[in-house]
Amino acid sequence: MAHCPETILDAADKIRKQDGGDQFRFVFLGNGARKNELMERAESMGLDNVVFIDSVPKAEVVKY
């Protein structure tokens, strides 16, 4: 909660509106305490450049 992930959603919103912004995706990996809240906010903002992925084993994190 100390990382203020809403800032990332705001950045995703700004970047998608820029020329070439559709080339970028923001990945939230894991099941944090506020995941559902962030997913709802991303949906309400219409962010199609944000992806939420459930937790994966530590060895697989590098794939993302």
mmCIF file as gemmi writes it, N, C-alpha and C atoms, coordinates in Angstrom:
data_model
loop_
_atom_site.group_PDB
_atom_site.id
_atom_site.type_symbol
_atom_site.label_atom_id
_atom_site.label_alt_id
_atom_site.label_comp_id
_atom_site.label_asym_id
_atom_site.label_entity_id
_atom_site.label_seq_id
_atom_site.pdbx_PDB_ins_code
_atom_site.Cartn_x
_atom_site.Cartn_y
_atom_site.Cartn_z
_atom_site.occupancy
_atom_site.B_iso_or_equiv
_atom_site.pdbx_formal_charge
_atom_site.auth_seq_id
_atom_site.auth_asym_id
_atom_site.pdbx_PDB_model_num
ATOM 1 N N . MET Axp A 1 ? 0.807 -1.189 0 1 0 ? 1 A 1
ATOM 2 C CA . MET Axp A 1 ? 0 0 0 1 0 ? 1 A 1
ATOM 3 C C . MET Axp A 1 ? 0.854 1.259 0 1 0 ? 1 A 1
ATOM 4 N N . ALA Axp A 2 ? 2.09 1.125 0.361 1 0 ? 2 A 1
ATOM 5 C CA . ALA Axp A 2 ? 2.974 2.273 0.441 1 0 ? 2 A 1
ATOM 6 C C . ALA Axp A 2 ? 3.441 2.753 -0.928 1 0 ? 2 A 1
ATOM 7 N N . HIS Axp A 3 ? 3.137 1.992 -1.965 1 0 ? 3 A 1
ATOM 8 C CA . HIS Axp A 3 ? 3.673 2.311 -3.282 1 0 ? 3 A 1
ATOM 9 C C . HIS Axp A 3 ? 2.76 3.19 -4.134 1 0 ? 3 A 1
ATOM 10 N N . CYS Axp A 4 ? 1.583 3.51 -3.657 1 0 ? 4 A 1
ATOM 11 C CA . CYS Axp A 4 ? 0.628 4.375 -4.351 1 0 ? 4 A 1
ATOM 12 C C . CYS Axp A 4 ? 0.412 3.945 -5.818 1 0 ? 4 A 1
ATOM 13 N N . PRO Axp A 5 ? -0.122 2.755 -6.038 1 0 ? 5 A 1
ATOM 14 C CA . PRO Axp A 5 ? -0.301 2.254 -7.398 1 0 ? 5 A 1
ATOM 15 C C . PRO Axp A 5 ? -1.273 3.074 -8.24 1 0 ? 5 A 1
ATOM 16 N N . GLU Axp A 6 ? -2.066 3.926 -7.614 1 0 ? 6 A 1
ATOM 17 C CA . GLU Axp A 6 ? -2.951 4.801 -8.397 1 0 ? 6 A 1
ATOM 18 C C . GLU Axp A 6 ? -2.142 5.697 -9.328 1 0 ? 6 A 1
ATOM 19 N N . THR Axp A 7 ? -0.934 6.025 -8.905 1 0 ? 7 A 1
ATOM 20 C CA . THR Axp A 7 ? -0.054 6.844 -9.737 1 0 ? 7 A 1
ATOM 21 C C . THR Axp A 7 ? 0.239 6.146 -11.061 1 0 ? 7 A 1
ATOM 22 N N . ILE Axp A 8 ? 0.385 4.829 -11.009 1 0 ? 8 A 1
ATOM 23 C CA . ILE Axp A 8 ? 0.633 4.065 -12.236 1 0 ? 8 A 1
ATOM 24 C C . ILE Axp A 8 ? -0.586 4.108 -13.142 1 0 ? 8 A 1
ATOM 25 N N . LEU Axp A 9 ? -1.768 4.034 -12.566 1 0 ? 9 A 1
ATOM 26 C CA . LEU Axp A 9 ? -2.985 4.135 -13.379 1 0 ? 9 A 1
ATOM 27 C C . LEU Axp A 9 ? -3.084 5.515 -14.028 1 0 ? 9 A 1
ATOM 28 N N . ASP Axp A 10 ? -2.745 6.537 -13.29 1 0 ? 10 A 1
ATOM 29 C CA . ASP Axp A 10 ? -2.766 7.896 -13.855 1 0 ? 10 A 1
ATOM 30 C C . ASP Axp A 10 ? -1.751 8.012 -14.993 1 0 ? 10 A 1
ATOM 31 N N . ALA Axp A 11 ? -0.569 7.421 -14.805 1 0 ? 11 A 1
ATOM 32 C CA . ALA Axp A 11 ? 0.456 7.44 -15.852 1 0 ? 11 A 1
ATOM 33 C C . ALA Axp A 11 ? -0.014 6.668 -17.076 1 0 ? 11 A 1
ATOM 34 N N . ALA Axp A 12 ? -0.651 5.528 -16.875 1 0 ? 12 A 1
ATOM 35 C CA . ALA Axp A 12 ? -1.169 4.726 -17.991 1 0 ? 12 A 1
ATOM 36 C C . ALA Axp A 12 ? -2.188 5.529 -18.788 1 0 ? 12 A 1
ATOM 37 N N . ASP Axp A 13 ? -3.004 6.293 -18.089 1 0 ? 13 A 1
ATOM 38 C CA . ASP Axp A 13 ? -4.003 7.131 -18.751 1 0 ? 13 A 1
ATOM 39 C C . ASP Axp A 13 ? -3.338 8.2 -19.603 1 0 ? 13 A 1
ATOM 40 N N . LYS Axp A 14 ? -2.327 8.842 -19.064 1 0 ? 14 A 1
ATOM 41 C CA . LYS Axp A 14 ? -1.631 9.9 -19.812 1 0 ? 14 A 1
ATOM 42 C C . LYS Axp A 14 ? -0.876 9.337 -21.008 1 0 ? 14 A 1
ATOM 43 N N . ILE Axp A 15 ? -0.197 8.225 -20.805 1 0 ? 15 A 1
ATOM 44 C CA . ILE Axp A 15 ? 0.607 7.649 -21.887 1 0 ? 15 A 1
ATOM 45 C C . ILE Axp A 15 ? -0.267 7.164 -23.033 1 0 ? 15 A 1
ATOM 46 N N . ARG Axp A 16 ? -1.412 6.567 -22.735 1 0 ? 16 A 1
ATOM 47 C CA . ARG Axp A 16 ? -2.257 6.042 -23.818 1 0 ? 16 A 1
ATOM 48 C C . ARG Axp A 16 ? -2.802 7.151 -24.711 1 0 ? 16 A 1
ATOM 49 N N . LYS Axp A 17 ? -2.81 8.36 -24.211 1 0 ? 17 A 1
ATOM 50 C CA . LYS Axp A 17 ? -3.321 9.497 -24.98 1 0 ? 17 A 1
ATOM 51 C C . LYS Axp A 17 ? -2.25 10.145 -25.852 1 0 ? 17 A 1
ATOM 52 N N . GLN Axp A 18 ? -1.005 9.728 -25.677 1 0 ? 18 A 1
ATOM 53 C CA . GLN Axp A 18 ? 0.109 10.279 -26.446 1 0 ? 18 A 1
ATOM 54 C C . GLN Axp A 18 ? 0.252 9.538 -27.77 1 0 ? 18 A 1
ATOM 55 N N . ASP Axp A 19 ? 0.872 10.186 -28.761 1 0 ? 19 A 1
ATOM 56 C CA . ASP Axp A 19 ? 1.19 9.499 -30.006 1 0 ? 19 A 1
ATOM 57 C C . ASP Axp A 19 ? 2.068 8.298 -29.69 1 0 ? 19 A 1
ATOM 58 N N . GLY Axp A 20 ? 1.701 7.159 -30.195 1 0 ? 20 A 1
ATOM 59 C CA . GLY Axp A 20 ? 2.454 5.939 -29.95 1 0 ? 20 A 1
ATOM 60 C C . GLY Axp A 20 ? 2.203 5.318 -28.595 1 0 ? 20 A 1
ATOM 61 N N . GLY Axp A 21 ? 1.336 5.904 -27.816 1 0 ? 21 A 1
ATOM 62 C CA . GLY Axp A 21 ? 1.059 5.401 -26.478 1 0 ? 21 A 1
ATOM 63 C C . GLY Axp A 21 ? 0.427 4.025 -26.453 1 0 ? 21 A 1
ATOM 64 N N . ASP Axp A 22 ? -0.159 3.636 -27.576 1 0 ? 22 A 1
ATOM 65 C CA . ASP Axp A 22 ? -0.797 2.321 -27.631 1 0 ? 22 A 1
ATOM 66 C C . ASP Axp A 22 ? 0.222 1.181 -27.66 1 0 ? 22 A 1
ATOM 67 N N . GLN Axp A 23 ? 1.489 1.504 -27.723 1 0 ? 23 A 1
ATOM 68 C CA . GLN Axp A 23 ? 2.542 0.483 -27.724 1 0 ? 23 A 1
ATOM 69 C C . GLN Axp A 23 ? 2.892 -0.003 -26.317 1 0 ? 23 A 1
ATOM 70 N N . PHE Axp A 24 ? 2.399 0.672 -25.298 1 0 ? 24 A 1
ATOM 71 C CA . PHE Axp A 24 ? 2.807 0.384 -23.926 1 0 ? 24 A 1
ATOM 72 C C . PHE Axp A 24 ? 1.689 -0.28 -23.134 1 0 ? 24 A 1
ATOM 73 N N . ARG Axp A 25 ? 2.081 -1.215 -22.265 1 0 ? 25 A 1
ATOM 74 C CA . ARG Axp A 25 ? 1.161 -1.884 -21.356 1 0 ? 25 A 1
ATOM 75 C C . ARG Axp A 25 ? 1.746 -1.815 -19.955 1 0 ? 25 A 1
ATOM 76 N N . PHE Axp A 26 ? 0.884 -1.702 -18.983 1 0 ? 26 A 1
ATOM 77 C CA . PHE Axp A 26 ? 1.268 -1.685 -17.583 1 0 ? 26 A 1
ATOM 78 C C . PHE Axp A 26 ? 0.739 -2.97 -16.954 1 0 ? 26 A 1
ATOM 79 N N . VAL Axp A 27 ? 1.622 -3.715 -16.328 1 0 ? 27 A 1
ATOM 80 C CA . VAL Axp A 27 ? 1.259 -5.013 -15.769 1 0 ? 27 A 1
ATOM 81 C C . VAL Axp A 27 ? 1.321 -4.956 -14.244 1 0 ? 27 A 1
ATOM 82 N N . PHE Axp A 28 ? 0.203 -5.283 -13.632 1 0 ? 28 A 1
ATOM 83 C CA . PHE Axp A 28 ? 0.137 -5.448 -12.188 1 0 ? 28 A 1
ATOM 84 C C . PHE Axp A 28 ? 0.152 -6.944 -11.942 1 0 ? 28 A 1
ATOM 85 N N . LEU Axp A 29 ? 1.184 -7.405 -11.272 1 0 ? 29 A 1
ATOM 86 C CA . LEU Axp A 29 ? 1.37 -8.834 -11.055 1 0 ? 29 A 1
ATOM 87 C C . LEU Axp A 29 ? 1.202 -9.152 -9.581 1 0 ? 29 A 1
ATOM 88 N N . GLY Axp A 30 ? 0.287 -10.057 -9.275 1 0 ? 30 A 1
ATOM 89 C CA . GLY Axp A 30 ? 0.081 -10.483 -7.897 1 0 ? 30 A 1
ATOM 90 C C . GLY Axp A 30 ? -1.309 -10.163 -7.385 1 0 ? 30 A 1
ATOM 91 N N . ASN Axp A 31 ? -1.533 -10.512 -6.144 1 0 ? 31 A 1
ATOM 92 C CA . ASN Axp A 31 ? -2.845 -10.331 -5.519 1 0 ? 31 A 1
ATOM 93 C C . ASN Axp A 31 ? -2.723 -9.414 -4.308 1 0 ? 31 A 1
ATOM 94 N N . GLY Axp A 32 ? -2.406 -8.172 -4.547 1 0 ? 32 A 1
ATOM 95 C CA . GLY Axp A 32 ? -2.262 -7.211 -3.46 1 0 ? 32 A 1
ATOM 96 C C . GLY Axp A 32 ? -3.574 -6.933 -2.759 1 0 ? 32 A 1
ATOM 97 N N . ALA Axp A 33 ? -3.465 -6.297 -1.621 1 0 ? 33 A 1
ATOM 98 C CA . ALA Axp A 33 ? -4.627 -6.026 -0.775 1 0 ? 33 A 1
ATOM 99 C C . ALA Axp A 33 ? -5.678 -5.167 -1.469 1 0 ? 33 A 1
ATOM 100 N N . ARG Axp A 34 ? -5.26 -4.34 -2.426 1 0 ? 34 A 1
ATOM 101 C CA . ARG Axp A 34 ? -6.202 -3.421 -3.08 1 0 ? 34 A 1
ATOM 102 C C . ARG Axp A 34 ? -6.405 -3.748 -4.554 1 0 ? 34 A 1
ATOM 103 N N . LYS Axp A 35 ? -6.099 -4.968 -4.938 1 0 ? 35 A 1
ATOM 104 C CA . LYS Axp A 35 ? -6.182 -5.356 -6.35 1 0 ? 35 A 1
ATOM 105 C C . LYS Axp A 35 ? -7.569 -5.082 -6.929 1 0 ? 35 A 1
ATOM 106 N N . ASN Axp A 36 ? -8.616 -5.517 -6.253 1 0 ? 36 A 1
ATOM 107 C CA . ASN Axp A 36 ? -9.97 -5.318 -6.78 1 0 ? 36 A 1
ATOM 108 C C . ASN Axp A 36 ? -10.294 -3.841 -6.951 1 0 ? 36 A 1
ATOM 109 N N . GLU Axp A 37 ? -9.909 -3.042 -5.991 1 0 ? 37 A 1
ATOM 110 C CA . GLU Axp A 37 ? -10.135 -1.597 -6.062 1 0 ? 37 A 1
ATOM 111 C C . GLU Axp A 37 ? -9.414 -0.994 -7.275 1 0 ? 37 A 1
ATOM 112 N N . LEU Axp A 38 ? -8.176 -1.411 -7.491 1 0 ? 38 A 1
ATOM 113 C CA . LEU Axp A 38 ? -7.401 -0.908 -8.634 1 0 ? 38 A 1
ATOM 114 C C . LEU Axp A 38 ? -7.993 -1.379 -9.957 1 0 ? 38 A 1
ATOM 115 N N . MET Axp A 39 ? -8.46 -2.613 -9.985 1 0 ? 39 A 1
ATOM 116 C CA . MET Axp A 39 ? -9.092 -3.13 -11.204 1 0 ? 39 A 1
ATOM 117 C C . MET Axp A 39 ? -10.355 -2.334 -11.538 1 0 ? 39 A 1
ATOM 118 N N . GLU Axp A 40 ? -11.129 -2.033 -10.53 1 0 ? 40 A 1
ATOM 119 C CA . GLU Axp A 40 ? -12.351 -1.243 -10.731 1 0 ? 40 A 1
ATOM 120 C C . GLU Axp A 40 ? -12.013 0.159 -11.227 1 0 ? 40 A 1
ATOM 121 N N . ARG Axp A 41 ? -10.987 0.749 -10.649 1 0 ? 41 A 1
ATOM 122 C CA . ARG Axp A 41 ? -10.593 2.095 -11.075 1 0 ? 41 A 1
ATOM 123 C C . ARG Axp A 41 ? -10.097 2.088 -12.513 1 0 ? 41 A 1
ATOM 124 N N . ALA Axp A 42 ? -9.273 1.098 -12.862 1 0 ? 42 A 1
ATOM 125 C CA . ALA Axp A 42 ? -8.77 0.992 -14.227 1 0 ? 42 A 1
ATOM 126 C C . ALA Axp A 42 ? -9.925 0.826 -15.214 1 0 ? 42 A 1
ATOM 127 N N . GLU Axp A 43 ? -10.9 0.023 -14.838 1 0 ? 43 A 1
ATOM 128 C CA . GLU Axp A 43 ? -12.066 -0.174 -15.704 1 0 ? 43 A 1
ATOM 129 C C . GLU Axp A 43 ? -12.873 1.114 -15.844 1 0 ? 43 A 1
ATOM 130 N N . SER Axp A 44 ? -13.083 1.809 -14.743 1 0 ? 44 A 1
ATOM 131 C CA . SER Axp A 44 ? -13.867 3.048 -14.808 1 0 ? 44 A 1
ATOM 132 C C . SER Axp A 44 ? -13.148 4.128 -15.617 1 0 ? 44 A 1
ATOM 133 N N . MET Axp A 45 ? -11.811 4.057 -15.662 1 0 ? 45 A 1
ATOM 134 C CA . MET Axp A 45 ? -11.033 5.012 -16.445 1 0 ? 45 A 1
ATOM 135 C C . MET Axp A 45 ? -10.928 4.577 -17.913 1 0 ? 45 A 1
ATOM 136 N N . GLY Axp A 46 ? -11.411 3.371 -18.207 1 0 ? 46 A 1
ATOM 137 C CA . GLY Axp A 46 ? -11.348 2.862 -19.573 1 0 ? 46 A 1
ATOM 138 C C . GLY Axp A 46 ? -9.936 2.497 -20.01 1 0 ? 46 A 1
ATOM 139 N N . LEU Axp A 47 ? -9.109 2.079 -19.074 1 0 ? 47 A 1
ATOM 140 C CA . LEU Axp A 47 ? -7.709 1.781 -19.386 1 0 ? 47 A 1
ATOM 141 C C . LEU Axp A 47 ? -7.591 0.404 -20.035 1 0 ? 47 A 1
ATOM 142 N N . ASP Axp A 48 ? -7.328 0.403 -21.32 1 0 ? 48 A 1
ATOM 143 C CA . ASP Axp A 48 ? -7.131 -0.86 -22.026 1 0 ? 48 A 1
ATOM 144 C C . ASP Axp A 48 ? -5.649 -1.211 -22.125 1 0 ? 48 A 1
ATOM 145 N N . ASN Axp A 49 ? -4.817 -0.402 -21.512 1 0 ? 49 A 1
ATOM 146 C CA . ASN Axp A 49 ? -3.374 -0.637 -21.531 1 0 ? 49 A 1
ATOM 147 C C . ASN Axp A 49 ? -2.852 -1.103 -20.167 1 0 ? 49 A 1
ATOM 148 N N . VAL Axp A 50 ? -3.76 -1.539 -19.315 1 0 ? 50 A 1
ATOM 149 C CA . VAL Axp A 50 ? -3.394 -2.037 -17.998 1 0 ? 50 A 1
ATOM 150 C C . VAL Axp A 50 ? -3.877 -3.481 -17.892 1 0 ? 50 A 1
ATOM 151 N N . VAL Axp A 51 ? -2.97 -4.361 -17.456 1 0 ? 51 A 1
ATOM 152 C CA . VAL Axp A 51 ? -3.267 -5.785 -17.338 1 0 ? 51 A 1
ATOM 153 C C . VAL Axp A 51 ? -3.038 -6.215 -15.895 1 0 ? 51 A 1
ATOM 154 N N . PHE Axp A 52 ? -3.982 -6.958 -15.357 1 0 ? 52 A 1
ATOM 155 C CA . PHE Axp A 52 ? -3.853 -7.495 -14.007 1 0 ? 52 A 1
ATOM 156 C C . PHE Axp A 52 ? -3.685 -9.009 -14.111 1 0 ? 52 A 1
ATOM 157 N N . ILE Axp A 53 ? -2.619 -9.518 -13.504 1 0 ? 53 A 1
ATOM 158 C CA . ILE Axp A 53 ? -2.314 -10.94 -13.544 1 0 ? 53 A 1
ATOM 159 C C . ILE Axp A 53 ? -2.221 -11.445 -12.116 1 0 ? 53 A 1
ATOM 160 N N . ASP Axp A 54 ? -2.819 -12.609 -11.868 1 0 ? 54 A 1
ATOM 161 C CA . ASP Axp A 54 ? -2.747 -13.203 -10.533 1 0 ? 54 A 1
ATOM 162 C C . ASP Axp A 54 ? -1.31 -13.574 -10.193 1 0 ? 54 A 1
ATOM 163 N N . SER Axp A 55 ? -1.098 -13.92 -8.96 1 0 ? 55 A 1
ATOM 164 C CA . SER Axp A 55 ? 0.236 -14.304 -8.495 1 0 ? 55 A 1
ATOM 165 C C . SER Axp A 55 ? 0.773 -15.483 -9.294 1 0 ? 55 A 1
ATOM 166 N N . VAL Axp A 56 ? 2.074 -15.467 -9.491 1 0 ? 56 A 1
ATOM 167 C CA . VAL Axp A 56 ? 2.776 -16.57 -10.154 1 0 ? 56 A 1
ATOM 168 C C . VAL Axp A 56 ? 3.964 -16.945 -9.267 1 0 ? 56 A 1
ATOM 169 N N . PRO Axp A 57 ? 4.5 -18.137 -9.457 1 0 ? 57 A 1
ATOM 170 C CA . PRO Axp A 57 ? 5.698 -18.502 -8.681 1 0 ? 57 A 1
ATOM 171 C C . PRO Axp A 57 ? 6.839 -17.521 -8.951 1 0 ? 57 A 1
ATOM 172 N N . LYS Axp A 58 ? 7.662 -17.315 -7.961 1 0 ? 58 A 1
ATOM 173 C CA . LYS Axp A 58 ? 8.756 -16.338 -8.051 1 0 ? 58 A 1
ATOM 174 C C . LYS Axp A 58 ? 9.63 -16.572 -9.285 1 0 ? 58 A 1
ATOM 175 N N . ALA Axp A 59 ? 9.868 -17.813 -9.64 1 0 ? 59 A 1
ATOM 176 C CA . ALA Axp A 59 ? 10.704 -18.146 -10.785 1 0 ? 59 A 1
ATOM 177 C C . ALA Axp A 59 ? 10.097 -17.681 -12.11 1 0 ? 59 A 1
ATOM 178 N N . GLU Axp A 60 ? 8.778 -17.463 -12.138 1 0 ? 60 A 1
ATOM 179 C CA . GLU Axp A 60 ? 8.101 -17.043 -13.365 1 0 ? 60 A 1
ATOM 180 C C . GLU Axp A 60 ? 7.966 -15.528 -13.527 1 0 ? 60 A 1
ATOM 181 N N . VAL Axp A 61 ? 8.246 -14.802 -12.473 1 0 ? 61 A 1
ATOM 182 C CA . VAL Axp A 61 ? 8.084 -13.345 -12.513 1 0 ? 61 A 1
ATOM 183 C C . VAL Axp A 61 ? 8.885 -12.731 -13.637 1 0 ? 61 A 1
ATOM 184 N N . VAL Axp A 62 ? 10.073 -13.222 -13.873 1 0 ? 62 A 1
ATOM 185 C CA . VAL Axp A 62 ? 10.943 -12.66 -14.902 1 0 ? 62 A 1
ATOM 186 C C . VAL Axp A 62 ? 10.289 -12.721 -16.283 1 0 ? 62 A 1
ATOM 187 N N . LYS Axp A 63 ? 9.373 -13.622 -16.522 1 0 ? 63 A 1
ATOM 188 C CA . LYS Axp A 63 ? 8.69 -13.724 -17.813 1 0 ? 63 A 1
ATOM 189 C C . LYS Axp A 63 ? 7.827 -12.498 -18.102 1 0 ? 63 A 1
ATOM 190 N N . TYR Axp A 64 ? 7.439 -11.812 -17.058 1 0 ? 64 A 1
ATOM 191 C CA . TYR Axp A 64 ? 6.555 -10.676 -17.215 1 0 ? 64 A 1
ATOM 192 C C . TYR Axp A 64 ? 7.314 -9.369 -17.257 1 0 ? 64 A 1
